[in-house]
Amino acid sequence: MMKFSIVTVTFNASKHLEESIISVINQSYKNIEYIIIDGGSHDGTLEIIRKYENVELLIGDVGAELE
């Protein structure tokens, strides 16, 4: 079975993120790698992500590439 990677990029996305996570988890196709890349949120986004043990979290510095 082919493995699919789903990547979500977030920044202060607590209002809608959990709905997205649940949608990915509830897919009938189960060979999924789910990665969330966060830009350093301060609104509870990280706490939401950490509730889901099967989601890989990467945290980056927003704007670091622009300096």
URJO-V531094 format. One record per helix or strand. SS is the DSSP state (helix for helix, strand for strand). FROM is the first residue (numbers start at 1). TO is the last residue. If there is no record, write none. Layout:
SS,FROM,TO ; SS,FROM,TO
This chain:
strand,4,10 ; helix,14,25 ; strand,32,38 ; helix,45,50 ; strand,56,59 ; helix,64,66
